Amino acid sequence: MRKQGHRSRAGVAVLTAALLGVAGCDAVGGDSAGPTQKPSPSARPTPAWDSSPGSVAAVGDSITRGFDACSVLTDCPEVSWATGASTKVDSLAVRLLGRAKAAERSWNYAVSGSRMADLSTQMAQAASRAPGLVTVMAGANDACRDSTAAMTSVADFRAGFEDALSVLREKAPKAQVYVASVPNLKRLWSEGRTNPVGKQVWKLGLCPSMLADADSLDAAATARRDTVQDRVEAYNSVLKAVCAKDERCRYDGGAVYDYRFGTDQLSHWDWFHPSVDGQARLAEIAYRRITSVT
């Protein structure tokens, strides 16, 4: 009886030890790996930003076309901040690729006068090149309308930008995107209104929602300009938010909006669009943002 009881107790001890060996580590917070789990989407690594893309395509409006930088009411893409070849600007493409390569591996699909609704068409053209980087500068013409009532709604602006990015992603899923903020139109009015020649050009219909009755400071004119400015700020919030959802997109953090264009940086034809010097400043802003490690 004692012998049989001893064997029974020994068996129970062995069984208990075996069970504890299986479950004990987890029970006391040990190093058992436990069941394998798939990483959550948020834990997956995001693609590294390439600060040296092999090609650059530009989309947007008159600013990217160098409008009024060289002569009145005329595009001058050779001084474009994004892709121009001018040594006076050292465009983003030249800074990233070198002058010789930029001539072969950069393309400007921006169109003067275009609004956000037009961006998808341009983006399709850019995507066909399978670019390493696409630059986006659009939105000023959505605010520069005949009246504040005619300005593009924030919802439509968002839909247009989202559609443009989806067009790019369908054809060029790995292309990086640099998004410039919409310039501070009210500051441009404030700087340009000091020049009588510029104000005469404004009367030809340049951004009437902001520039009409340039010298008027009454309540109605002030309210109109403030309404335009509020819409520009709302557009920039959209650009920031939509870009943040795309892992290969960088917004400029409001750098273009915050840049204080002076008379040297404004076209001496219309005192509203960037001059050659202004284009160079835009290229600097973009280059710093794109080559930043964060």
C-alpha positions as a LaTeX table, in Angstrom:
\begin{tabular}{lrrr}
\hline
Residue & $x$ (\AA) & $y$ (\AA) & $z$ (\AA) \\
\hline
Met1 & 0.00 & 0.00 & 0.00 \\
Arg2 & 2.74 & 2.53 & 0.89 \\
Lys3 & 4.65 & 1.60 & $-2.25$ \\
Gln4 & 1.58 & 2.00 & $-4.44$ \\
Gly5 & 0.74 & 5.35 & $-2.76$ \\
His6 & 4.27 & 6.58 & $-3.32$ \\
Arg7 & 4.04 & 5.76 & $-7.01$ \\
Ser8 & 0.69 & 7.55 & $-7.23$ \\
Arg9 & 2.09 & 10.68 & $-5.60$ \\
Ala10 & 5.13 & 10.57 & $-7.83$ \\
Gly11 & 2.91 & 10.30 & $-10.90$ \\
Val12 & 0.84 & 13.25 & $-9.81$ \\
Ala13 & 4.02 & 15.28 & $-9.27$ \\
Val14 & 5.35 & 14.45 & $-12.72$ \\
Leu15 & 2.00 & 15.29 & $-14.31$ \\
Thr16 & 1.79 & 18.56 & $-12.41$ \\
Ala17 & 5.32 & 19.50 & $-13.42$ \\
Ala18 & 4.52 & 18.74 & $-17.03$ \\
Leu19 & 1.43 & 20.88 & $-16.96$ \\
Leu20 & 3.30 & 23.73 & $-15.32$ \\
Gly21 & 6.05 & 23.38 & $-17.90$ \\
Val22 & 3.49 & 24.00 & $-20.63$ \\
Ala23 & 1.61 & 26.87 & $-19.05$ \\
Gly24 & 3.88 & 28.14 & $-16.30$ \\
Cys25 & 5.89 & 30.70 & $-18.31$ \\
Asp26 & 2.84 & 32.57 & $-19.52$ \\
Ala27 & 1.24 & 32.33 & $-16.12$ \\
Val28 & 4.16 & 34.08 & $-14.42$ \\
Gly29 & 4.87 & 36.51 & $-17.26$ \\
Gly30 & 7.84 & 34.56 & $-18.69$ \\
Asp31 & 9.26 & 34.58 & $-22.19$ \\
Ser32 & 6.83 & 32.25 & $-23.90$ \\
Ala33 & 6.07 & 33.60 & $-27.36$ \\
Gly34 & 2.49 & 32.44 & $-27.31$ \\
Pro35 & 0.40 & 32.24 & $-30.47$ \\
Thr36 & 1.75 & 34.05 & $-33.52$ \\
Gln37 & $-0.22$ & 37.17 & $-34.40$ \\
Lys38 & $-0.23$ & 39.18 & $-37.59$ \\
Pro39 & 1.03 & 42.75 & $-37.14$ \\
Ser40 & $-1.62$ & 45.41 & $-37.15$ \\
Pro41 & $-1.68$ & 47.70 & $-40.16$ \\
Ser42 & $-0.38$ & 50.56 & $-38.00$ \\
Ala43 & 2.66 & 48.47 & $-37.06$ \\
Arg44 & 3.73 & 47.86 & $-40.66$ \\
Pro45 & 6.71 & 49.93 & $-41.77$ \\
Thr46 & 5.99 & 52.87 & $-44.04$ \\
Pro47 & 8.04 & 53.38 & $-47.19$ \\
Ala48 & 11.19 & 55.42 & $-46.70$ \\
Trp49 & 11.07 & 58.87 & $-48.26$ \\
Asp50 & 13.51 & 59.15 & $-51.16$ \\
Ser51 & 15.20 & 62.55 & $-51.05$ \\
Ser52 & 16.91 & 61.85 & $-54.39$ \\
Pro53 & 14.15 & 60.89 & $-56.86$ \\
Gly54 & 15.22 & 60.00 & $-60.38$ \\
Ser55 & 12.68 & 62.22 & $-62.16$ \\
Val56 & 10.25 & 65.09 & $-61.47$ \\
Ala57 & 6.83 & 65.88 & $-62.94$ \\
Ala58 & 4.97 & 69.09 & $-62.08$ \\
Val59 & 1.23 & 69.77 & $-62.03$ \\
Gly60 & $-0.67$ & 72.88 & $-61.07$ \\
Asp61 & $-1.45$ & 76.38 & $-62.29$ \\
Ser62 & 0.16 & 79.58 & $-63.56$ \\
Ile63 & 2.72 & 79.81 & $-60.78$ \\
Thr64 & 4.31 & 76.54 & $-61.89$ \\
Arg65 & 4.20 & 77.80 & $-65.50$ \\
Gly66 & 6.19 & 80.92 & $-64.57$ \\
Phe67 & 3.33 & 83.16 & $-65.69$ \\
Asp68 & 4.24 & 86.87 & $-65.89$ \\
Ala69 & 7.78 & 86.21 & $-64.66$ \\
Cys70 & 9.41 & 87.08 & $-68.01$ \\
Ser71 & 6.84 & 89.16 & $-69.90$ \\
Val72 & 3.30 & 90.38 & $-69.41$ \\
Leu73 & 0.43 & 87.87 & $-69.52$ \\
Thr74 & 2.73 & 85.12 & $-70.83$ \\
Asp75 & 3.92 & 81.76 & $-69.50$ \\
Cys76 & 7.67 & 81.40 & $-68.94$ \\
Pro77 & 8.24 & 77.74 & $-67.99$ \\
Glu78 & 12.00 & 78.06 & $-68.25$ \\
Val79 & 11.93 & 79.92 & $-64.91$ \\
Ser80 & 9.43 & 77.57 & $-63.23$ \\
Trp81 & 10.33 & 76.80 & $-59.63$ \\
Ala82 & 9.56 & 73.13 & $-60.27$ \\
Thr83 & 11.18 & 72.23 & $-63.59$ \\
Gly84 & 12.73 & 75.35 & $-65.17$ \\
Ala85 & 16.20 & 75.30 & $-66.68$ \\
Ser86 & 17.11 & 78.91 & $-65.87$ \\
Thr87 & 20.32 & 79.40 & $-63.92$ \\
Lys88 & 18.62 & 82.36 & $-62.23$ \\
Val89 & 16.20 & 80.00 & $-60.50$ \\
Asp90 & 17.94 & 76.63 & $-60.05$ \\
Ser91 & 14.61 & 74.85 & $-60.08$ \\
Leu92 & 13.71 & 71.94 & $-57.87$ \\
Ala93 & 14.41 & 69.52 & $-60.72$ \\
Val94 & 17.87 & 71.01 & $-61.27$ \\
Arg95 & 18.65 & 70.86 & $-57.56$ \\
Leu96 & 17.54 & 67.25 & $-57.26$ \\
Leu97 & 18.71 & 65.79 & $-60.57$ \\
Gly98 & 21.47 & 68.05 & $-61.82$ \\
Arg99 & 21.11 & 70.32 & $-64.82$ \\
Ala100 & 21.77 & 67.75 & $-67.55$ \\
Lys101 & 19.49 & 65.08 & $-66.13$ \\
Ala102 & 16.76 & 67.60 & $-65.32$ \\
Ala103 & 16.55 & 68.48 & $-69.01$ \\
Glu104 & 15.71 & 64.86 & $-69.81$ \\
Arg105 & 13.88 & 63.67 & $-66.70$ \\
Ser106 & 11.52 & 66.51 & $-65.71$ \\
Trp107 & 8.15 & 67.47 & $-67.18$ \\
Asn108 & 5.80 & 70.40 & $-66.58$ \\
Tyr109 & 2.11 & 69.62 & $-67.05$ \\
Ala110 & 0.78 & 72.65 & $-65.18$ \\
Val111 & $-1.70$ & 74.89 & $-67.02$ \\
Ser112 & $-2.22$ & 78.58 & $-66.32$ \\
Gly113 & $-5.72$ & 79.28 & $-65.08$ \\
Ser114 & $-6.41$ & 75.72 & $-63.97$ \\
Arg115 & $-8.28$ & 74.89 & $-60.78$ \\
Met116 & $-8.33$ & 71.83 & $-58.56$ \\
Ala117 & $-11.00$ & 70.20 & $-60.74$ \\
Asp118 & $-8.44$ & 70.20 & $-63.59$ \\
Leu119 & $-5.71$ & 68.49 & $-61.61$ \\
Ser120 & $-6.75$ & 64.89 & $-62.35$ \\
Thr121 & $-6.12$ & 65.37 & $-66.07$ \\
Gln122 & $-2.69$ & 66.79 & $-65.41$ \\
Met123 & $-1.95$ & 64.03 & $-62.91$ \\
Ala124 & $-2.77$ & 61.37 & $-65.49$ \\
Gln125 & $-0.22$ & 62.95 & $-67.83$ \\
Ala126 & 2.37 & 63.05 & $-65.07$ \\
Ala127 & 1.68 & 59.45 & $-64.05$ \\
Ser128 & 2.32 & 58.24 & $-67.60$ \\
Arg129 & 5.98 & 59.16 & $-67.05$ \\
Ala130 & 6.24 & 56.97 & $-63.93$ \\
Pro131 & 7.96 & 59.86 & $-62.13$ \\
Gly132 & 9.93 & 59.56 & $-58.93$ \\
Leu133 & 8.36 & 62.76 & $-57.64$ \\
Val134 & 5.29 & 64.81 & $-58.54$ \\
Thr135 & 5.00 & 68.42 & $-57.39$ \\
Val136 & 1.57 & 69.94 & $-56.79$ \\
Met137 & 0.80 & 73.65 & $-56.53$ \\
Ala138 & $-2.89$ & 74.35 & $-57.06$ \\
Gly139 & $-5.74$ & 76.20 & $-55.41$ \\
Ala140 & $-5.10$ & 79.90 & $-56.02$ \\
Asn141 & $-7.49$ & 79.96 & $-58.98$ \\
Asp142 & $-10.17$ & 78.24 & $-56.91$ \\
Ala143 & $-10.15$ & 81.33 & $-54.70$ \\
Cys144 & $-9.41$ & 83.84 & $-57.48$ \\
Arg145 & $-12.87$ & 84.07 & $-59.03$ \\
Asp146 & $-15.17$ & 86.84 & $-60.18$ \\
Ser147 & $-16.80$ & 86.87 & $-56.76$ \\
Thr148 & $-16.54$ & 85.12 & $-53.42$ \\
Ala149 & $-19.75$ & 83.24 & $-54.22$ \\
Ala150 & $-18.04$ & 81.69 & $-57.25$ \\
Met151 & $-15.10$ & 80.28 & $-55.26$ \\
Thr152 & $-14.73$ & 76.50 & $-55.24$ \\
Ser153 & $-16.38$ & 75.01 & $-52.18$ \\
Val154 & $-14.11$ & 73.32 & $-49.64$ \\
Ala155 & $-15.92$ & 70.00 & $-50.22$ \\
Asp156 & $-15.40$ & 70.17 & $-53.98$ \\
Phe157 & $-11.79$ & 71.19 & $-53.48$ \\
Arg158 & $-11.22$ & 68.14 & $-51.28$ \\
Ala159 & $-12.95$ & 65.82 & $-53.75$ \\
Gly160 & $-10.84$ & 67.18 & $-56.60$ \\
Phe161 & $-7.57$ & 66.68 & $-54.74$ \\
Glu162 & $-8.51$ & 63.19 & $-53.59$ \\
Asp163 & $-9.44$ & 62.24 & $-57.14$ \\
Ala164 & $-6.16$ & 63.59 & $-58.51$ \\
Leu165 & $-4.16$ & 61.53 & $-56.02$ \\
Ser166 & $-6.19$ & 58.41 & $-56.83$ \\
Val167 & $-5.45$ & 58.90 & $-60.53$ \\
Leu168 & $-1.75$ & 59.07 & $-59.73$ \\
Arg169 & $-1.85$ & 56.04 & $-57.45$ \\
Glu170 & $-3.62$ & 53.94 & $-60.09$ \\
Lys171 & $-0.86$ & 54.47 & $-62.65$ \\
Ala172 & 2.17 & 55.33 & $-60.51$ \\
Pro173 & 1.61 & 53.85 & $-57.03$ \\
Lys174 & 5.16 & 54.47 & $-55.83$ \\
Ala175 & 5.56 & 58.07 & $-56.98$ \\
Gln176 & 6.28 & 60.54 & $-54.21$ \\
Val177 & 4.24 & 63.73 & $-53.98$ \\
Tyr178 & 5.26 & 67.18 & $-52.77$ \\
Val179 & 2.30 & 69.48 & $-52.09$ \\
Ala180 & 2.84 & 73.23 & $-51.83$ \\
Ser181 & 0.39 & 75.32 & $-49.86$ \\
Val182 & $-1.73$ & 77.98 & $-51.57$ \\
Pro183 & 0.00 & 81.38 & $-51.26$ \\
Asn184 & $-1.28$ & 84.09 & $-48.97$ \\
Leu185 & $-3.34$ & 86.05 & $-51.52$ \\
Lys186 & $-4.15$ & 88.83 & $-49.12$ \\
Arg187 & $-0.47$ & 89.51 & $-48.55$ \\
Leu188 & 0.10 & 89.58 & $-52.31$ \\
Trp189 & $-2.67$ & 92.20 & $-52.59$ \\
Ser190 & $-1.10$ & 94.20 & $-49.76$ \\
Glu191 & 2.32 & 94.22 & $-51.42$ \\
Gly192 & 1.17 & 94.76 & $-55.00$ \\
Arg193 & $-1.29$ & 97.58 & $-54.33$ \\
Thr194 & 1.60 & 99.95 & $-53.76$ \\
Asn195 & 2.49 & 99.81 & $-57.46$ \\
Pro196 & 0.30 & 101.77 & $-59.90$ \\
Val197 & 1.37 & 99.72 & $-62.93$ \\
Gly198 & 0.44 & 96.46 & $-61.22$ \\
Lys199 & $-2.97$ & 97.81 & $-60.28$ \\
Gln200 & $-3.67$ & 98.64 & $-63.92$ \\
Val201 & $-2.92$ & 95.03 & $-64.87$ \\
Trp202 & $-5.20$ & 93.83 & $-62.08$ \\
Lys203 & $-8.06$ & 95.67 & $-63.77$ \\
Leu204 & $-7.76$ & 93.27 & $-66.71$ \\
Gly205 & $-9.44$ & 90.66 & $-64.50$ \\
Leu206 & $-6.61$ & 89.24 & $-62.39$ \\
Cys207 & $-8.04$ & 87.56 & $-59.27$ \\
Pro208 & $-11.00$ & 89.94 & $-58.90$ \\
Ser209 & $-12.29$ & 88.32 & $-55.71$ \\
Met210 & $-9.15$ & 89.60 & $-53.97$ \\
Leu211 & $-7.78$ & 92.38 & $-56.19$ \\
Ala212 & $-10.89$ & 94.28 & $-57.36$ \\
Asp213 & $-11.10$ & 97.84 & $-56.06$ \\
Ala214 & $-7.53$ & 97.46 & $-54.88$ \\
Asp215 & $-7.40$ & 100.76 & $-53.00$ \\
Ser216 & $-10.73$ & 100.37 & $-51.28$ \\
Leu217 & $-10.51$ & 99.75 & $-47.54$ \\
Asp218 & $-14.19$ & 100.06 & $-46.71$ \\
Ala219 & $-16.07$ & 97.39 & $-44.75$ \\
Ala220 & $-17.40$ & 95.57 & $-47.81$ \\
Ala221 & $-13.98$ & 95.32 & $-49.51$ \\
Thr222 & $-12.33$ & 94.22 & $-46.29$ \\
Ala223 & $-14.98$ & 91.56 & $-45.68$ \\
Arg224 & $-14.58$ & 90.30 & $-49.25$ \\
Arg225 & $-10.82$ & 89.93 & $-48.93$ \\
Asp226 & $-11.18$ & 88.24 & $-45.54$ \\
Thr227 & $-13.63$ & 85.76 & $-47.07$ \\
Val228 & $-11.11$ & 84.89 & $-49.77$ \\
Gln229 & $-8.36$ & 84.54 & $-47.19$ \\
Asp230 & $-10.47$ & 82.23 & $-45.04$ \\
Arg231 & $-11.14$ & 80.04 & $-48.05$ \\
Val232 & $-7.44$ & 79.84 & $-48.89$ \\
Glu233 & $-6.70$ & 78.75 & $-45.34$ \\
Ala234 & $-9.44$ & 76.11 & $-45.59$ \\
Tyr235 & $-7.92$ & 74.84 & $-48.85$ \\
Asn236 & $-4.55$ & 74.50 & $-47.15$ \\
Ser237 & $-6.13$ & 72.50 & $-44.34$ \\
Val238 & $-7.54$ & 70.16 & $-46.97$ \\
Leu239 & $-4.17$ & 69.78 & $-48.71$ \\
Lys240 & $-2.54$ & 68.95 & $-45.39$ \\
Ala241 & $-5.19$ & 66.44 & $-44.31$ \\
Val242 & $-5.50$ & 64.59 & $-47.62$ \\
Cys243 & $-1.73$ & 64.44 & $-48.08$ \\
Ala244 & $-1.32$ & 63.03 & $-44.56$ \\
Lys245 & $-3.40$ & 59.99 & $-45.56$ \\
Asp246 & $-0.96$ & 59.11 & $-48.35$ \\
Glu247 & 2.25 & 57.53 & $-47.05$ \\
Arg248 & 4.25 & 58.88 & $-50.00$ \\
Cys249 & 3.03 & 62.48 & $-49.78$ \\
Arg250 & 4.66 & 65.49 & $-48.12$ \\
Tyr251 & 2.88 & 68.80 & $-47.50$ \\
Asp252 & 5.07 & 71.88 & $-47.17$ \\
Gly253 & 3.70 & 72.65 & $-43.72$ \\
Gly254 & 2.32 & 75.96 & $-44.92$ \\
Ala255 & 5.76 & 77.25 & $-45.97$ \\
Val256 & 4.58 & 78.85 & $-49.24$ \\
Tyr257 & 1.58 & 80.43 & $-47.51$ \\
Asp258 & 3.84 & 81.80 & $-44.78$ \\
Tyr259 & 6.53 & 83.10 & $-47.14$ \\
Arg260 & 6.56 & 86.91 & $-47.13$ \\
Phe261 & 6.80 & 87.77 & $-50.82$ \\
Gly262 & 8.25 & 91.26 & $-51.16$ \\
Thr263 & 8.44 & 93.48 & $-54.21$ \\
Asp264 & 11.60 & 91.71 & $-55.38$ \\
Gln265 & 9.76 & 88.38 & $-55.36$ \\
Leu266 & 6.73 & 89.66 & $-57.30$ \\
Ser267 & 6.39 & 89.99 & $-61.05$ \\
His268 & 7.09 & 93.52 & $-62.20$ \\
Trp269 & 4.41 & 93.00 & $-64.82$ \\
Asp270 & 1.46 & 92.24 & $-62.57$ \\
Trp271 & 2.81 & 92.53 & $-59.00$ \\
Phe272 & 0.94 & 89.39 & $-58.01$ \\
His273 & 2.61 & 86.32 & $-59.55$ \\
Pro274 & 6.15 & 85.38 & $-58.47$ \\
Ser275 & 9.03 & 87.06 & $-60.28$ \\
Val276 & 12.12 & 85.14 & $-61.33$ \\
Asp277 & 13.48 & 85.75 & $-57.85$ \\
Gly278 & 10.19 & 84.61 & $-56.34$ \\
Gln279 & 10.36 & 81.42 & $-58.38$ \\
Ala280 & 13.84 & 80.78 & $-56.98$ \\
Arg281 & 12.51 & 81.20 & $-53.45$ \\
Leu282 & 9.76 & 78.65 & $-54.16$ \\
Ala283 & 12.39 & 76.21 & $-55.44$ \\
Glu284 & 14.37 & 76.67 & $-52.22$ \\
Ile285 & 11.32 & 76.00 & $-50.06$ \\
Ala286 & 10.47 & 72.83 & $-51.97$ \\
Tyr287 & 14.04 & 71.54 & $-51.96$ \\
Arg288 & 14.39 & 71.99 & $-48.19$ \\
Arg289 & 11.13 & 70.16 & $-47.54$ \\
Ile290 & 11.82 & 67.29 & $-49.91$ \\
Thr291 & 15.38 & 66.68 & $-48.70$ \\
Ser292 & 14.50 & 66.99 & $-45.02$ \\
Val293 & 14.96 & 63.79 & $-43.03$ \\
Thr294 & 11.60 & 64.26 & $-41.31$ \\
\hline
\end{tabular}
